[in-house]
Every structure is written in C-alpha cells, then in structure tokens.
Amino acid sequence: MERGIGPLLVILGLGIVGLGLLVWSGALSWFGRLPGDLRIESGSSRLFIPVTSMVLLSLALTVIVNLVARWLR
C-alpha cells in the first residue's frame, strides 16, 4: 500500500462516523420525505420511490468524489 492512502482512509472513516452520528441524532429525518419522492399506497401494498432524495445524494457524492480526486492529484 502507498503511504498516501492512510490519510484518505482516516478521512473516509471520520466521514462515516460523522454520517452515523447525524443519522443517530435524527438530523437526517427529512431525507426520503422531500417533494418529488413518490409514495403510493393501495390497500396493503406500498411503493416508495425516492427520486428527489437520490438525485440529491448523487449530486453530493459527485462533488465529494471530485474534491477528493483533485486533492489526490
């Protein structure tokens, strides 16, 4: 392994811990309930399609991956 991968793993681990704390505290309770997230309930059937939430998550991950890629160059 390269020596440069160590700090990246530490940052990734801290990010996962931070995300876990946000979920645990309830700070992300809005996620999945955004306008544009589809909920269809019919009798005993439920269908949930989190369109807006996944677009938001995709944009956030794209920005993070691009920032990390620029940092590593």
C-alpha positions as CSV (number, residue, x, y, z in Angstrom):
1,M,0.0,0.0,0.0
2,E,1.0,3.5,-0.6
3,R,1.8,5.9,2.2
4,G,-0.7,8.4,0.7
5,I,-3.7,6.2,1.2
6,G,-3.5,6.3,5.0
7,P,-4.8,9.8,5.4
8,L,-7.5,9.1,2.9
9,L,-8.7,6.1,4.9
10,V,-8.8,8.2,8.1
11,I,-10.8,10.9,6.4
12,L,-13.2,8.4,5.0
13,G,-13.6,6.7,8.4
14,L,-14.3,10.1,10.1
15,G,-16.9,10.9,7.4
16,I,-18.6,7.6,8.0
17,V,-18.6,8.2,11.8
18,G,-20.0,11.7,11.2
19,L,-22.8,10.4,9.0
20,G,-23.6,7.8,11.6
21,L,-23.9,10.4,14.3
22,L,-26.2,12.5,12.0
23,V,-28.5,9.6,11.4
24,W,-28.5,8.5,15.0
25,S,-29.4,12.0,16.2
26,G,-32.3,12.3,13.8
27,A,-30.7,15.2,11.9
28,L,-31.4,13.4,8.6
29,S,-35.0,12.5,9.3
30,W,-36.1,14.8,6.3
31,F,-34.2,12.5,3.9
32,G,-36.7,10.4,2.0
33,R,-39.6,12.9,2.6
34,L,-38.6,15.5,0.0
35,P,-41.0,16.9,-2.6
36,G,-40.7,14.6,-5.6
37,D,-40.2,11.4,-3.6
38,L,-43.0,9.1,-4.7
39,R,-45.2,7.3,-2.2
40,I,-48.0,5.1,-3.5
41,E,-50.2,3.2,-1.0
42,S,-53.0,1.0,-2.1
43,G,-54.7,-1.4,0.3
44,S,-51.9,-3.5,1.8
45,S,-49.3,-2.6,-0.8
46,R,-46.8,0.3,-0.6
47,L,-44.4,1.6,-3.1
48,F,-41.8,4.2,-2.3
49,I,-39.5,5.7,-5.0
50,P,-37.1,8.3,-3.5
51,V,-36.4,10.2,-6.8
52,T,-35.5,13.6,-5.3
53,S,-33.5,12.1,-2.4
54,M,-31.4,10.0,-4.8
55,V,-30.7,13.0,-7.1
56,L,-29.6,15.0,-4.1
57,L,-27.4,12.1,-2.8
58,S,-25.9,11.7,-6.3
59,L,-25.0,15.4,-6.5
60,A,-23.4,15.3,-3.1
61,L,-21.4,12.2,-3.8
62,T,-20.2,13.6,-7.2
63,V,-19.0,16.8,-5.5
64,I,-17.2,14.8,-2.8
65,V,-15.5,12.4,-5.2
66,N,-14.4,15.2,-7.4
67,L,-12.9,17.1,-4.5
68,V,-11.0,14.0,-3.3
69,A,-9.8,13.3,-6.8
70,R,-8.4,16.9,-7.1
71,W,-6.8,16.6,-3.7
72,L,-5.0,13.4,-4.6
73,R,-3.5,14.8,-7.9
